[in-house]
Amino acid sequence: PCSGGTYQDAEAQTGCKPCDKGSYCAPAASAPLPCEAGSYTDKTNLTEASECTQCPAGRYQPERGQSSCISCATGGYCDSAETCGGGFTPCRAGTYNDQQGSSSPEDCQPCPVGTFSPTTKANSNETCSGCRAGTFANETGQSECTDCPAGSFSNSGSHSCDECNVGYYAANPGQGLCIPCPHPLSSANGSTTCSFCKDGFYLLTSTADPDDIFKSPTEYCTPCPPNAVCSDNTTLETLGVKRGFWRASPSSTVLTECRAFGGDGKTRCTGSKSGEGSSASGRRLQEDTAYCGSDFKGPECQLCVADKQYLVDGDSCEACVGIRTAAGRIAALGLGICVACSFVAWAYSMQGWRQKPYIGPPLRLADRTVHNFFEAGLVPKMKILLGFYQICFVLKPTYSARLPDKYTSWTDELAEAVSIDWSGFFLPAQCLPYWSRLVAVAVSPISLIALLLLFGVGRRLYRRRARDGGEDVGDTHRAFTPGVGEGSIIRNEASVCESSRLSVANVLHCPEVDKIVLSQRLVLSWRAKVALGLLDLTPACLVLVFCFVPSVSASIFKSWSCQAYTVSPPSEALEQIEYMRQDASVECGSDEHRSITNLAIFFIVVWPLGSLVLYSSLLAGCAEPLRATTQTALTRATGFLHREYTLRFYWWEALELARKLVLTGAVLLIPEERAFVRLVVATLICSCYVALVGATQPFKRVEDDALAVASSLVLLLFFLGANWTTIFLGIEERYQGADPADVLGFSSLTGLVNSMIALVGAVLIFFLIGAIFAARRVAKLPTFRLVSTKQLPELTLAHGLKWHLFNSHIWSTGQDAV
């Protein structure tokens, strides 16, 4: 028989055949037997089935009797050697296999992160595609990419998503790019919408729906107001306030610079951290507002938190002095002034002292100064300039005119220095209720004037003649010779003044009363003595009234002067809260303020109306003598009111006083919310007054008319400038985002003011040139003039006379003989 590994399938053979490949041959085999499926052999000497080689992993053989195994195809793996196809399992989507003969799922390679493959049985890594923009694959072996969530984005082939940066948004999932926020919106990192305003803008309505904000951004986001800080996500309530600034309420956009009360205001007004705003709410001023330092409160942080303390230099609080101490200071100063004035007046009246070695030269210098002052006609010029000053320096407190500090700082200091409010010097404003300060301001000048008049009356009564017709006590008897010198004047006036006992009416209408009394040894009644005593010091009292009336009246009318602070948003009707400028602790319109205005009404009757009545009455009493060019005791005593005016316009001083009273105080009766109307009224009054002065020329001297027109014209330009600055600032504050240059042609307040100053200078130069030419023309007219003053002579007529005689003496021609 054939040995194992061989076989013989024919009879009568001499040998055996080698076993076929893929088969095995047992001993004495007549035919080869095939290896089982899943196995193979390439040998020819196998004797049994167990000697067939099993297909290795990754190879398979589904048929029997094969001499080799088939390698597993790419794109999958094979885990069954005997099955058809070797149990080929394709690689799942997201994986691939580019190698043959794989037998395990691990042989399928996953696509790397950032890529995906939707293909099964992938046999190459080329089937792994990068994720499109807006999607990501953060793990290997992904069959698809995941969309980035809203608020994020990704680039192509990304394995993660990035949040949208500040100022960008992604409203939908799967966005490859974040979209910039529409102007002027912004957003936080990873935002799905733009719901707040960007840097430099603030959200006007914090309760607005985010979708509405996104749809109409310019309706909700407003440019940051001047001097405010607007970082991203700033609302009206969280508006950042810089140090040195203050606002009345969290709903207001008007920021006030805290420099009106001294210092730089940064100690008082601490502002707020950028973008954090204030914790206060509502539309009422908060005394404990976060905008003030710990020691300050109230509007612009000008009040001290502690009782009985007052603001010093704008940055600290000090304790008030006691009322008794202040009263002692006032009494001491008043007594010192009275003593000093009395001594000066007494020394000046001593004619004999003018020859003494030490006091004589100052007295003679004073005589020359007074003489030259009146001869040069400086009185009307001083009155015109003082009136100009009294009106000009109330622009800020009365008309709420706001100009750059570099133009107004020195004027504010000067106005404060000459203020008639002496109570503030001895006892600061916060230490004394305003009503008591008002009483002090209004009563102190009256007391001074009353003391002067009482002194004059007492002096006259002290010198009253004895009942038996004796000489005046303290008088030196002087005789007057009738018909010579002054005696001739007395004779001419005897028809009016002849009486055994002069009445008050005769005293007022008789010139040189004292001389008549001495020459004719007349007896004056005590009433006449009182009248003469009043007339003696009437000129001094009129000067005091002239100086005091505008300032005192302005202080009285300041009872209605209120500082308005806006508490409403720009998008709503204007709503303001007002506090007295003179006492920030008093809210305008409150019961306390009404009590102050009631007191002020009483003082209006006493001062503004009373002074007008006084001026009008005195001028009315002088009307007839002035028209007749006759001097009387009354016309001499009231010369301060009419001396510099022509006879036709002797009443001009009353008109001038009315103008000053209206411009310096009466306009304050117009409510603060209509403060611009005050400027309009003042501008109209100044315009009419300039035209009236230019047309009438009420002064006797040409240069006085020129100065009056020039000062009035400059004042008119000042009011026009205040109108422009008010409009400029109103556009900036009320219509944020608007450019004042579109309306006024100026982009900055400084440029506007500089242009106004240049205009004033040009007008003054032009007017000065015109005045010089006009004066030269007038000087060439053939007119009688006094050599001493170069002015027309002021000729008066004694009672009963109607004509003047001018007799020219040129001795060298012999005309005296004619």
C-alpha positions in Angstrom: 0.0 0.0 0.0 1.0 3.6 -0.5 2.6 5.2 2.4 1.1 8.3 4.1 1.4 11.4 2.0 0.9 9.5 -1.2 -1.9 7.8 -3.0 -2.6 5.7 -6.1 -5.9 6.0 -7.8 -5.1 3.3 -10.5 -4.7 -0.4 -10.3 -1.5 -2.3 -11.0 0.8 0.6 -10.6 4.3 0.3 -9.5 4.4 3.4 -7.5 2.3 6.0 -5.6 1.6 9.6 -6.4 2.5 12.5 -4.1 -0.5 13.9 -2.4 -2.0 17.0 -4.1 -1.6 20.5 -2.6 -4.5 21.4 -0.4 -5.0 17.7 0.4 -3.7 15.1 2.6 -3.3 11.3 2.0 -3.6 8.7 4.7 -1.6 5.4 4.2 -3.0 3.2 1.5 -5.0 6.1 0.2 -6.6 5.7 -3.2 -7.3 9.5 -3.6 -6.2 12.7 -1.8 -8.6 14.1 0.7 -9.1 18.0 0.7 -8.2 20.2 3.6 -11.3 21.6 5.3 -12.5 25.1 4.5 -10.5 27.6 6.6 -7.3 25.7 6.1 -4.9 25.0 3.4 -1.6 23.4 2.6 0.9 23.9 -0.1 2.7 20.6 0.7 2.2 17.2 -0.9 3.0 14.8 1.9 0.3 15.4 4.4 -1.1 12.3 5.9 -4.0 13.6 7.9 -6.4 16.6 8.2 -4.8 17.9 11.2 -1.7 18.6 9.3 -3.6 21.2 7.2 -2.6 24.7 8.1 -5.4 27.0 9.4 -5.7 30.3 7.7 -4.1 33.1 9.8 -6.1 36.1 11.1 -7.0 38.4 8.3 -7.0 35.5 5.8 -9.8 33.1 4.9 -10.5 30.2 2.6 -14.1 29.3 2.1 -13.3 26.3 -0.2 -11.9 22.9 0.6 -8.6 21.6 -0.8 -6.9 24.9 -1.3 -3.2 25.5 -1.2 -3.4 29.0 0.1 -5.6 31.5 2.0 -7.1 34.7 0.6 -6.2 38.0 2.3 -9.0 40.1 3.8 -9.9 43.0 1.5 -9.2 46.7 2.4 -12.1 48.8 3.9 -12.9 46.2 6.6 -11.7 43.2 8.5 -12.2 39.4 8.5 -13.0 37.4 11.6 -14.0 34.0 10.0 -11.5 32.0 8.1 -13.8 29.4 6.8 -16.8 31.5 5.7 -17.3 33.0 2.3 -15.5 36.3 2.3 -13.9 35.4 5.6 -16.7 37.1 7.5 -15.7 40.4 6.0 -17.0 43.3 8.1 -16.7 46.8 6.6 -15.3 49.6 8.6 -18.0 51.8 10.0 -18.5 55.4 8.9 -15.9 57.7 10.4 -13.2 55.0 10.1 -11.2 53.5 7.2 -8.8 50.7 6.6 -6.3 50.9 3.8 -4.5 47.6 4.7 -5.4 44.1 3.5 -5.6 41.1 5.8 -7.2 42.9 8.8 -8.9 40.7 11.3 -10.0 43.1 14.0 -12.3 46.1 14.3 -9.3 48.0 15.8 -7.7 47.7 12.3 -10.3 50.3 11.1 -8.5 53.6 11.7 -10.7 56.5 12.9 -10.8 59.9 11.1 -8.8 62.4 13.1 -10.5 65.2 15.1 -11.8 68.0 13.0 -12.8 65.6 10.2 -15.5 63.2 9.5 -16.4 60.4 7.0 -19.9 59.3 6.2 -18.6 56.4 4.1 -18.6 52.8 5.3 -16.0 50.3 4.0 -13.6 53.2 3.5 -10.3 52.0 2.4 -8.4 55.4 2.4 -8.0 58.4 4.7 -9.0 60.5 1.8 -12.5 59.8 2.7 -12.1 61.8 5.9 -13.1 65.3 5.2 -12.6 68.4 7.3 -15.6 69.8 9.1 -17.2 72.8 7.4 -17.1 76.2 9.0 -19.6 76.3 11.8 -19.3 72.7 12.7 -16.7 70.7 14.7 -15.6 67.2 15.5 -14.0 67.0 18.9 -13.4 63.2 18.8 -11.9 60.9 16.3 -13.9 58.6 14.1 -16.9 60.9 13.6 -19.3 60.1 10.8 -20.6 63.7 10.8 -19.7 67.1 12.4 -21.7 68.8 15.1 -23.0 72.3 14.6 -21.5 75.0 16.8 -24.0 76.3 19.3 -25.5 79.8 18.9 -23.0 82.4 20.2 -20.0 80.5 18.8 -18.3 79.9 15.5 -15.6 77.6 14.0 -13.4 77.6 11.0 -13.1 74.7 8.6 -11.7 71.5 10.1 -12.2 72.7 13.6 -12.2 70.3 16.6 -13.9 72.9 18.8 -16.0 76.1 18.6 -14.9 79.5 19.8 -17.2 82.0 21.5 -17.9 85.2 19.6 -15.8 88.1 20.7 -17.1 91.2 22.3 -19.0 93.2 19.8 -20.0 90.2 17.7 -22.8 87.7 17.8 -24.1 84.4 16.3 -27.8 84.1 16.4 -28.1 80.5 15.0 -26.2 77.2 15.5 -23.7 76.2 13.0 -22.4 79.7 12.0 -18.9 79.8 10.5 -18.5 83.5 11.3 -19.7 85.9 14.1 -21.5 88.9 12.8 -20.5 92.4 14.0 -23.1 94.1 16.1 -25.0 96.9 14.4 -23.9 100.4 15.3 -24.0 101.4 18.2 -24.6 98.0 19.9 -22.2 95.7 21.5 -22.2 92.3 23.1 -20.4 90.1 25.6 -18.4 87.0 24.7 -20.5 84.2 23.3 -23.6 86.3 22.7 -26.5 85.2 20.5 -27.6 88.8 20.0 -26.5 92.4 20.6 -28.5 93.7 23.5 -26.5 96.6 25.0 -24.8 99.7 23.9 -21.1 99.8 23.0 -18.4 102.1 24.5 -19.3 105.7 24.1 -23.0 105.1 24.2 -25.6 104.3 26.8 -28.9 102.5 26.9 -31.7 105.0 27.3 -34.3 102.6 28.6 -32.9 99.7 30.6 -36.2 97.8 30.6 -36.4 97.6 26.8 -36.8 94.2 25.2 -33.5 93.0 23.8 -35.1 92.1 20.5 -36.5 95.7 20.2 -33.0 97.1 21.0 -31.5 94.9 18.3 -34.1 95.9 15.7 -33.8 99.6 16.3 -30.4 100.3 18.0 -30.2 104.0 17.3 -33.5 104.6 19.0 -32.3 103.0 22.3 -28.6 103.8 22.3 -27.6 107.4 22.7 -24.2 109.0 22.5 -22.5 109.5 25.9 -23.4 112.9 27.4 -20.6 115.4 28.0 -18.3 114.6 30.9 -19.8 111.2 31.5 -18.1 107.8 31.2 -19.9 105.2 29.0 -18.2 101.8 28.8 -19.8 98.8 27.3 -23.2 97.9 28.7 -23.8 101.3 30.3 -27.4 102.3 31.0 -28.9 105.6 31.9 -28.9 104.5 35.6 -25.3 103.3 35.6 -23.9 106.3 33.7 -20.3 106.8 34.9 -19.8 110.2 36.5 -16.2 111.6 36.5 -14.7 112.9 39.7 -15.5 116.6 40.0 -18.9 116.2 38.4 -22.4 115.6 39.8 -25.8 114.9 38.5 -29.2 115.4 40.2 -30.7 111.9 39.7 -29.8 108.6 38.0 -32.4 109.3 35.3 -30.6 112.6 34.2 -27.9 112.9 31.6 -27.0 116.5 32.6 -23.7 116.5 34.5 -22.7 119.6 36.5 -19.1 120.5 37.1 -18.5 121.1 40.8 -16.4 124.2 40.5 -18.9 126.9 41.3 -18.1 127.0 45.0 -14.3 127.1 45.0 -11.6 124.5 44.6 -11.6 122.0 41.7 -14.7 120.2 43.1 -13.0 116.8 43.1 -13.0 116.6 46.9 -16.7 117.3 47.2 -17.9 115.5 44.0 -16.3 112.1 44.0 -18.3 110.9 41.0 -18.8 107.2 40.4 -16.7 104.4 39.1 -16.7 104.1 35.4 -19.8 102.3 34.3 -21.1 101.6 37.8 -23.1 104.8 38.2 -25.0 105.4 41.4 -27.0 103.2 43.6 -29.6 105.9 44.0 -32.9 105.6 42.0 -35.8 107.7 41.1 -36.0 111.3 39.9 -35.5 113.2 43.1 -32.2 114.6 44.3 -30.6 112.2 46.9 -28.8 113.9 49.8 -26.8 110.7 50.4 -26.0 110.3 46.7 -22.9 108.4 45.9 -21.7 111.3 43.8 -20.7 113.2 46.9 -17.9 112.7 49.4 -18.6 111.5 52.8 -18.7 115.0 54.3 -20.9 116.6 51.7 -24.5 116.4 50.4 -27.1 118.4 48.5 -27.0 120.0 45.0 -23.4 119.9 43.6 -22.4 118.5 47.0 -22.2 122.1 48.3 -23.8 121.4 51.7 -22.0 120.0 54.7 -23.4 116.8 56.2 -22.7 117.9 59.8 -24.9 120.6 61.4 -23.6 124.1 62.0 -20.8 123.7 59.4 -20.2 125.6 56.2 -18.2 125.0 53.0 -14.7 126.5 53.0 -12.8 127.0 49.7 -15.0 124.4 48.0 -13.3 121.3 49.5 -13.7 121.3 53.3 -16.2 122.0 56.0 -15.6 124.1 59.1 -17.7 124.8 62.2 -19.8 128.0 62.2 -18.9 130.8 64.6 -21.5 131.6 67.3 -24.3 134.1 66.5 -23.0 136.3 69.4 -19.5 136.4 68.0 -20.7 137.3 64.6 -23.0 140.0 66.0 -20.1 141.4 68.0 -18.0 141.6 64.8 -20.7 143.3 62.9 -21.2 145.8 65.7 -17.5 146.5 66.0 -17.1 147.0 62.3 -20.2 149.2 62.1 -19.0 151.4 64.9 -15.5 151.6 63.4 -16.9 152.7 60.1 -19.1 155.3 61.7 -16.3 156.7 63.8 -13.9 156.8 60.9 -16.4 158.5 58.5 -17.3 161.0 61.2 -13.7 161.8 61.8 -13.0 162.2 58.1 -16.0 164.4 57.6 -15.2 166.5 60.7 -11.5 166.9 59.6 -12.5 167.8 56.0 -14.9 170.5 57.3 -12.2 172.2 59.3 -11.0 175.0 57.0 -8.3 176.1 59.3 -6.6 172.7 59.3 -5.7 173.2 55.6 -2.7 175.3 56.7 -1.4 172.9 59.2 1.9 171.1 58.4 0.9 167.5 58.4 -2.9 167.2 57.8 -3.0 170.3 55.6 -1.5 168.8 52.4 -3.8 165.7 52.4 -6.8 168.0 52.8 -5.7 170.4 50.1 -5.1 167.4 47.8 -8.6 166.2 48.6 -10.0 169.6 47.7 -8.2 169.6 44.4 -9.2 166.1 43.6 -12.8 166.8 44.3 -12.7 170.0 42.3 -11.0 168.3 39.3 -13.3 165.3 39.6 -16.4 167.5 39.1 -14.8 169.9 36.7 -13.8 167.1 34.4 -17.3 165.7 34.4 -16.3 162.3 35.9 -19.5 161.9 37.9 -21.7 160.9 34.9 -18.9 158.7 33.5 -18.6 156.9 36.8 -22.3 156.4 37.0 -22.5 155.0 33.5 -19.6 152.6 34.1 -21.0 151.5 37.5 -24.4 150.9 35.9 -22.7 148.8 33.2 -20.8 146.8 35.9 -24.0 146.3 37.9 -25.8 144.7 35.0 -22.9 142.9 33.3 -21.9 140.9 36.4 -25.3 139.4 37.0 -25.2 137.5 33.7 -24.3 134.2 35.4 -26.5 134.3 38.6 -29.5 136.0 37.1 -29.6 134.7 33.5 -28.0 131.3 34.1 -25.5 132.2 31.4 -22.6 129.7 31.2 -19.3 130.7 29.8 -15.9 129.0 29.9 -14.2 129.4 33.3 -11.2 131.1 31.8 -13.4 134.0 30.9 -15.6 134.3 34.0 -13.4 133.2 36.9 -12.0 136.7 37.6 -15.4 138.4 37.1 -17.0 136.0 39.6 -14.3 136.8 42.1 -14.8 140.5 41.6 -18.6 140.3 41.8 -18.2 138.3 45.0 -15.8 140.8 46.5 -18.1 143.8 46.0 -21.3 142.0 46.9 -23.5 143.9 49.3 -24.3 140.7 51.3 -22.2 141.6 54.3 -23.9 138.8 56.3 -21.9 136.2 54.4 -18.7 137.8 55.4 -19.4 137.6 59.1 -21.5 134.5 59.1 -21.3 132.2 56.1 -24.4 131.4 54.2 -24.9 127.8 55.6 -24.7 129.2 59.1 -27.6 131.5 58.7 -31.1 131.0 57.2 -31.6 132.9 54.0 -34.5 134.9 55.3 -32.3 136.4 58.0 -29.6 137.2 55.5 -32.2 138.8 53.3 -33.3 141.0 56.2 -29.7 142.0 56.9 -29.0 142.9 53.3 -32.2 144.9 52.9 -32.2 146.7 56.3 -28.5 147.5 56.7 -28.4 150.2 53.9 -31.7 151.6 55.1 -30.2 151.9 58.6 -27.1 153.6 57.3 -29.1 156.1 55.2 -31.5 156.7 58.2 -28.5 157.4 60.5 -27.1 159.9 58.0 -30.5 161.7 57.8 -30.9 161.7 61.5 -27.4 163.1 61.9 -28.4 165.9 59.6 -31.6 166.6 61.4 -29.9 166.5 64.8 -27.2 168.8 63.6 -29.9 171.3 62.4 -31.9 171.0 65.6 -28.8 171.4 67.7 -28.1 174.7 65.9 -31.7 175.9 66.3 -32.0 179.6 67.2 -32.9 180.6 70.7 -36.6 181.4 71.2 -35.8 185.0 71.6 -34.2 185.3 68.2 -30.6 184.9 69.3 -27.8 183.5 67.3 -27.5 179.9 66.2 -25.8 177.8 68.8 -22.3 177.0 67.5 -22.6 179.3 64.5 -20.2 182.2 63.7 -22.4 185.3 62.9 -21.8 186.6 59.4 -23.3 189.8 58.1 -24.3 190.3 54.5 -24.4 193.7 52.9 -27.5 194.1 50.7 -26.8 195.1 47.2 -23.2 193.8 47.2 -22.2 190.3 46.2 -24.4 187.7 47.8 -26.7 190.2 49.4 -28.1 191.2 46.0 -29.2 187.6 45.4 -31.0 187.6 48.7 -32.9 190.8 47.8 -34.0 189.3 44.5 -35.4 186.3 46.3 -37.1 188.1 49.1 -40.4 188.0 47.4 -40.5 184.2 48.0 -38.5 183.9 51.2 -39.6 187.0 53.1 -41.6 185.8 56.0 -41.2 186.0 59.7 -41.3 182.3 59.9 -40.3 180.2 56.9 -42.4 177.2 56.0 -41.2 173.8 54.8 -42.3 174.6 51.2 -40.5 177.9 51.3 -37.4 176.2 52.6 -37.4 173.7 49.7 -37.9 176.4 47.0 -35.6 179.1 48.4 -31.9 179.1 47.4 -29.3 180.0 49.9 -31.7 179.6 52.8 -29.0 179.8 55.5 -27.7 183.2 54.1 -31.3 184.6 54.0 -31.9 183.5 57.5 -28.7 185.1 58.8 -29.1 188.3 56.8 -32.8 188.9 57.6 -32.7 187.2 61.1 -35.6 185.0 60.2 -36.9 182.3 62.5 -37.2 178.8 61.2 -39.8 176.4 62.5 -38.7 173.0 63.8 -40.3 171.5 60.7 -38.2 173.7 58.4 -35.1 172.8 60.4 -35.9 169.1 59.9 -36.4 169.7 56.2 -33.0 171.5 56.0 -31.4 168.7 58.0 -32.7 166.2 55.5 -31.6 168.3 52.5 -28.1 168.7 54.0 -27.4 165.0 53.6 -29.7 164.2 50.7 -26.8 164.3 48.2 -24.9 161.7 50.2 -28.0 159.6 50.7 -28.7 159.7 47.0 -25.2 158.5 46.2 -25.8 155.6 48.7 -29.1 154.8 47.1 -27.6 154.8 43.7 -24.9 152.4 44.8 -27.1 150.2 46.9 -30.3 149.9 44.9 -29.2 147.6 42.1 -27.2 145.3 44.5 -29.9 145.2 47.2 -32.7 144.8 44.7 -30.8 142.0 43.0 -30.4 140.3 46.3 -34.1 140.6 46.9 -35.0 139.3 43.5 -32.6 136.4 44.0 -35.2 134.9 46.3 -36.7 133.7 43.0 -33.3 132.7 41.6 -33.3 129.0 41.5 -30.8 126.6 40.0 -32.7 124.0 38.0 -31.3 120.4 37.7 -32.7 118.1 35.2 -34.1 114.8 36.6 -35.9 113.4 33.5 -34.4 111.3 30.7 -33.8 113.1 27.4 -36.5 111.1 25.7 -39.2 112.4 28.0 -40.7 115.8 28.8 -38.3 118.0 30.6 -38.7 117.7 34.4 -36.5 119.6 36.8 -35.9 120.1 40.4 -34.9 123.6 41.6 -33.0 124.8 44.6 -32.2 128.3 45.6 -28.9 129.6 44.4 -28.4 131.5 47.6 -29.3 128.6 49.9 -29.1 125.1 48.3 -30.9 123.6 51.3 -34.2 125.3 50.2 -36.1 123.7 47.4 -37.9 126.2 45.2 -41.7 125.9 45.5 -41.6 124.5 49.0 -43.3 126.1 52.0 -40.0 127.4 53.2 -39.3 129.0 49.9 -42.7 130.6 49.8 -42.1 132.2 53.1 -38.9 133.7 51.8 -40.6 135.1 48.6 -43.3 136.6 50.8 -40.7 138.5 52.7 -39.0 139.4 49.5 -42.2 140.9 48.1 -42.3 143.3 51.1 -38.7 144.4 50.4 -39.5 144.9 46.7 -42.0 147.5 47.8 -39.3 149.1 50.1 -36.3 149.0 47.7 -37.0 148.7 43.9 -40.4 150.4 44.0 -39.5 152.7 46.8 -36.4 153.9 45.1 -38.3 154.5 41.9 -40.9 156.5 43.8 -38.2 158.4 45.6 -36.4 159.3 42.4 -39.7 160.2 40.6 -40.9 162.3 43.5 -37.7 164.3 43.9 -37.4 164.9 40.1 -41.1 165.9 39.9 -40.4 168.4 42.7 -37.5 169.8 40.7 -39.3 170.0 37.4 -40.5 173.6 37.6 -37.3 175.1 38.9 -35.2 173.2 36.4 -37.4 174.3 33.5 -37.0 177.9 34.7 -33.3 177.3 35.2 -33.7 178.5 38.8 -31.7 176.8 41.6 -33.4 176.0 44.8 -32.4 174.1 47.9 -34.2 171.0 46.5 -32.5 171.2 43.1 -29.1 171.6 44.7 -29.7 168.7 47.1 -30.9 166.4 44.3 -28.3 167.5 41.7 -26.9 164.0 41.7 -30.0 162.9 39.9 -30.2 165.5 37.1 -27.1 167.6 37.0 -25.5 165.7 34.0 -28.6 165.6 31.9 -30.1 168.3 29.6 -33.1 170.2 30.8 -35.3 168.2 28.4 -34.3 164.9 29.9 -33.8 165.8 33.6 -35.9 162.7 34.4 -33.5 160.3 32.7 -32.0 159.0 36.0 -35.4 157.5 36.9 -35.5 155.7 33.6 -32.0 154.5 34.0 -32.8 153.1 37.5 -35.9 151.3 36.1 -33.7 149.7 33.4 -31.1 148.5 36.0 -33.8 147.2 38.3 -35.3 145.1 35.5 -32.1 143.8 34.1 -30.4 143.0 37.5 -33.3 141.5 39.3 -36.9 141.8 38.1 -36.3 139.3 35.3 -35.8 136.7 38.0 -39.6 136.7 38.4 -39.6 134.7 35.1 -39.4 131.0 36.2 -36.1 129.2 36.0 -37.4 126.7 33.5 -37.9 129.7 31.2 -34.5 131.2 31.9 -33.9 131.7 28.2 -36.9 134.1 28.1 -35.0 136.3 30.6 -32.2 136.7 28.0 -34.7 137.5 25.3 -36.3 140.2 27.5 -32.9 141.6 28.4 -31.8 141.7 24.8 -34.9 143.5 23.7 -34.5 146.1 26.6 -30.9 146.7 25.7 -31.7 147.0 22.0 -34.4 149.6 22.7 -32.1 151.5 25.2 -29.2 151.7 22.7 -31.5 153.2 20.1 -33.1 155.5 22.7 -29.8 156.9 24.0 -28.5 157.4 20.5 -31.6 159.2 19.3 -32.2 161.5 22.4 -28.6 162.1 23.6 -29.8 163.0 27.1 -26.4 164.0 28.6 -25.0 167.5 28.5 -21.6 166.4 27.5 -21.0 164.7 24.1 -18.5 162.2 25.6 -21.1 161.1 28.1 -23.6 160.3 25.4 -20.9 158.4 23.5 -19.9 156.4 26.6 -23.5 155.7 27.4 -24.1 154.4 23.8 -20.9 152.4 23.8 -21.5 150.7 27.2 -25.1 149.9 26.2 -24.0 148.5 22.9 -21.4 146.3 24.6 -24.0 145.1 27.1 -26.3 144.3 24.2 -23.5 142.2 22.6 -22.9 140.4 25.9 -26.6 139.4 26.1 -26.5 138.3 22.5 -23.4 136.2 23.3 -25.2 134.7 26.3 -28.1 133.8 24.1 -25.8 132.0 21.7 -23.9 130.1 24.5 -27.2 129.1 26.0 -28.5 127.7 22.7 -25.1 126.0 22.1 -25.2 124.2 25.5 -28.9 123.4 25.2 -28.3 121.6 21.9 -25.4 119.6 23.4 -27.3 118.6 26.5 -30.9 118.2 25.3 -30.3 116.8 21.8 -27.3 114.5 22.3 -25.6 113.6 19.2 -26.6 116.8 17.5 -23.8 119.1 16.3 -24.3 122.8 17.4 -22.3 123.8 14.4 -25.3 122.8 12.2 -27.3 125.5 13.9 -24.8 128.2 15.1 -21.8 127.5 12.8 -19.5 126.9 15.8 -18.3 123.5 16.9 -16.9 124.6 20.3 -18.1 127.0 23.0 -14.6 128.5 23.2 -14.7 129.4 19.5 -18.1 131.0 19.9 -17.0 133.1 22.9 -13.7 134.2 21.2 -15.7 135.3 18.1 -18.0 137.3 20.4 -15.1 139.0 22.1 -13.6 139.9 18.8 -16.9 141.3 17.7 -17.2 143.4 20.9 -13.6 144.7 20.3 -14.3 145.6 16.7 -17.5 147.4 17.6 -15.8 149.4 20.3 -13.0 150.4 18.0 -15.4 151.4 15.3 -17.5 153.3 17.8 -14.5 155.1 19.3 -13.4 156.3 15.9 -16.9 157.6 15.2 -17.1 159.3 18.6 -13.7 161.1 18.0 -14.8 162.5 14.7 -18.2 163.5 16.1 -16.4 165.3 19.0 -14.2 167.1 16.7 -17.1 168.3 14.6 -18.9 169.5 17.7 -15.8 171.3 19.0 -15.6 173.4 15.8 -19.2 174.8 16.2 -19.3 178.5 17.3 -20.5 178.0 20.8 -19.9 179.9 24.1 -17.8 177.7 26.4 -16.1 178.1 29.7 -12.3 178.3 29.6 -12.0 176.2 32.7 -14.1 173.2 31.6 -14.3 173.7 27.8 -18.1 173.0 28.2 -21.2 175.1 27.8 -21.8 177.3 30.8 -24.6 176.3 33.2 -26.5 179.5 33.7 -29.2 179.8 36.4 -31.7 182.5 37.0 -32.6 184.0 40.3 -36.3 184.1 41.2 -38.0 186.9 39.2 -35.3 187.1 36.5 -35.8 186.0 32.9 -32.7 186.9 30.9 -28.9 186.5 31.0 -26.6 189.2 29.7 -23.3 188.3 28.1 -20.9 191.3 28.1 -17.7 190.8 26.3 -14.8 193.0 27.4 -11.9 193.5 25.1 -10.1 196.3 26.8 -7.4 196.8 24.1 -10.0 198.0 21.6 -11.6 200.7 23.7 -15.0 199.0 23.5 -15.5 199.7 27.2 -16.0 203.3 26.2 -18.9 202.3 24.0 
